[in-house]
């Protein structure tokens, strides 16, 4: 059976916004170069995906015995890989810039005693984001353990500072500080991260019951599985955003 491809949403709006972003301050030559790369790859990828989608939607593969399909395959792979590389390069630079903004914001909060509760919440939030970023690729040969371990240590410290303050101020007016689901979800995120760190050291060797859950598309139910970390991070962010309203 030939399943083909889904139609790709026209990337024209995306490419337009990429060009518009180039006009915004401040200037960043490194970001500009990566922006140009993603702009080009988005256009290249759309061309070959649209061609392949039409080929399969019209069932033309039945007419030529998949001749064109075989020719399209390496072009699709090349387009996907090129876009993935350009996307990773752009995301990497954006992450660096975003983290720098966050750290400057934290420094201002830390300097103001009246903003202590806000600082603790934002510090935990940014530490959680860094933890997730550094977990990317865990289990692969290219994974770097030290940055992840450092991010985990930072998140644990941030969580302990927040939890100590929360327990010492049960009647605090800050909605995030007194929200029980933020407290619960942040602790569950820490537990999941620690479990994953242990599993990574063991080479992610799961027992039979855990493998059954993974094979049943429920890896988020398995302690130490990367999917669980992502799931608990998303829950943490959801409760954080809800409490902030």
C-alpha positions in Angstrom: 0.0 0.0 0.0 1.2 3.5 -0.9 0.2 6.1 1.7 1.9 9.1 0.1 2.2 12.4 1.8 -0.1 15.0 3.3 -0.4 18.3 1.5 2.0 20.9 3.0 0.6 24.2 4.2 1.8 26.9 1.9 5.0 28.3 3.7 4.6 31.7 2.0 3.3 33.4 5.2 6.1 31.8 7.2 8.7 33.0 4.7 7.2 36.5 4.7 7.5 36.7 8.5 11.1 35.5 8.3 11.9 38.4 6.0 10.0 40.9 8.1 11.9 39.7 11.2 15.2 40.7 9.6 14.2 44.4 9.7 13.8 44.3 13.5 16.5 45.5 15.9 19.0 44.6 17.1 21.3 43.5 14.3 22.7 40.0 14.7 24.7 38.7 11.7 24.8 35.2 13.0 21.0 35.1 13.4 20.6 36.7 10.0 22.7 33.9 8.3 20.6 31.2 9.9 17.4 33.1 9.1 18.3 33.1 5.4 19.0 29.3 5.6 15.6 28.4 7.0 13.9 30.8 4.5 15.6 29.0 1.6 15.0 25.5 2.9 11.3 26.1 3.6 10.9 27.0 -0.1 12.9 24.1 -1.4 11.1 21.6 0.8 7.6 22.9 -0.1 8.4 22.5 -3.8 9.3 18.8 -3.6 6.7 17.9 -1.0 3.9 19.5 -3.1 5.2 17.6 -6.2 5.2 14.3 -4.3 1.8 14.9 -2.7 0.2 15.6 -6.1 1.9 12.5 -7.6 0.4 10.2 -4.9 -3.0 12.0 -4.6 -3.6 11.5 -8.4 -2.4 7.9 -8.1 0.2 8.5 -10.8 2.4 5.9 -9.2 0.0 3.4 -10.6 0.7 4.6 -14.1 4.5 4.6 -14.1 5.1 1.7 -11.7 6.5 4.0 -9.0 9.3 5.2 -11.3 8.8 8.9 -10.3 8.2 7.8 -6.7 11.6 6.2 -6.6 13.1 9.4 -8.0 11.3 11.6 -5.5 12.4 9.7 -2.5 16.0 10.8 -2.3 14.9 14.4 -3.1 12.4 14.3 -0.2 15.0 12.9 2.2 17.5 15.6 1.1 14.9 18.3 1.5 13.9 17.1 5.0 17.5 16.8 6.2 18.4 20.2 4.9 15.4 21.8 6.6 16.1 20.0 9.8 19.6 21.2 9.8 18.6 24.8 9.1 15.9 24.6 11.7 18.3 23.2 14.3 20.8 26.0 13.6 18.2 28.7 13.9 16.7 27.3 17.0 20.1 27.0 18.6 20.8 30.7 18.1 17.3 31.8 19.2 17.7 29.7 22.3 20.9 31.4 23.2 19.4 34.9 22.7 16.2 33.9 24.6 18.2 32.5 27.5 20.3 35.7 27.7 17.1 37.8 27.9 15.8 35.5 30.6 19.0 35.7 32.7 19.0 39.5 32.5 15.4 39.5 33.7 16.2 37.2 36.5 19.1 39.4 37.6 16.8 42.4 37.8 14.3 40.5 39.9 17.0 39.1 42.2 18.1 42.6 43.0 14.7 43.6 44.2 13.7 42.1 47.6 10.0 43.0 47.0 10.1 40.7 43.9 11.3 37.7 45.8 8.3 35.5 45.0 8.3 36.5 41.3 12.0 35.7 41.1 11.6 32.3 42.6 8.8 31.4 40.2 10.6 32.8 37.1 13.9 31.1 38.1 12.1 27.8 38.4 10.4 28.3 35.1 13.6 29.2 33.2 15.5 26.3 34.9 12.8 23.9 33.8 13.1 25.2 30.2 16.8 24.8 30.3 16.4 21.2 31.7 14.2 20.3 28.8 16.5 21.9 26.2 19.5 20.0 27.6 17.6 16.7 27.6 17.3 16.8 23.8 18.9 13.8 22.2 19.3 11.9 25.4 20.1 8.2 24.7 22.0 9.0 21.5 25.7 8.9 20.9 25.9 12.7 20.5 24.2 13.4 23.8 26.3 15.5 26.2 25.7 14.4 29.8 27.4 17.2 31.6 25.2 20.1 30.4 22.1 18.0 31.3 23.5 17.2 34.7 24.2 20.9 35.3 20.7 21.8 34.1 19.2 19.2 36.4 21.2 20.5 39.4 20.0 24.1 38.6 16.4 23.0 38.4 16.6 21.1 41.7 18.1 24.1 43.4 15.5 26.4 41.9 12.7 24.0 43.0 14.0 23.8 46.6 14.2 27.6 46.9 10.7 27.9 45.6 9.4 25.1 47.8 11.1 26.4 50.9 9.6 29.9 50.3 6.1 28.4 49.5 6.0 26.4 52.8 7.2 29.4 54.8 4.5 31.7 53.4 1.3 29.6 53.2 -0.8 32.8 53.0 1.2 34.5 50.3 -0.8 36.5 47.8 1.1 35.4 44.7 -1.3 33.0 42.9 1.6 30.9 41.6 3.2 30.5 45.1 0.0 29.2 46.7 -1.2 27.1 43.8 -1.1 23.4 44.8 -0.9 22.1 41.3 2.2 24.2 40.5 3.8 22.7 43.6 2.8 19.2 42.6 3.7 19.4 39.0 7.1 21.0 39.6 7.9 18.2 42.1 6.8 15.5 39.6 9.0 17.1 36.9 12.0 17.0 39.3 11.3 13.3 40.0 11.0 12.5 36.3 14.2 14.3 35.5 16.1 12.4 38.2 14.7 9.1 37.1 15.7 9.8 33.5 19.2 10.7 34.6 19.5 7.3 36.3 18.1 5.5 33.3 20.5 7.3 31.0 23.5 6.0 33.1 22.1 2.5 32.8 21.6 2.8 29.0 17.8 3.0 29.3 17.2 -0.6 30.2 13.5 -1.0 30.9 11.9 -4.1 32.4 9.2 -6.1 30.7 6.3 -4.2 32.1 7.8 -0.9 31.1 8.5 -2.1 27.6 4.9 -3.2 27.3 3.8 0.4 28.1 6.3 1.8 25.6 5.1 -0.5 22.9 1.5 0.4 23.8 2.3 4.1 22.9 2.3 5.1 26.6 6.0 5.9 27.3 4.9 8.8 29.4 3.8 6.3 32.0 7.3 4.9 32.4 9.6 6.3 35.0 12.8 7.6 33.5 11.5 7.6 29.9 12.3 10.9 28.0 8.6 11.0 27.0 7.6 11.2 30.6 9.9 14.2 31.1 8.3 16.0 28.2 4.8 15.1 29.5 5.5 16.4 33.0 7.2 19.5 31.7 4.1 20.3 29.7 1.9 19.7 32.7 4.1 22.0 34.8 3.9 24.8 32.2 0.1 24.4 31.9 -0.4 24.8 35.6 2.1 27.7 35.8 0.2 29.5 33.0 -3.2 28.8 34.6 -2.0 30.1 38.0 -0.7 33.3 36.4 -4.0 34.3 35.0 
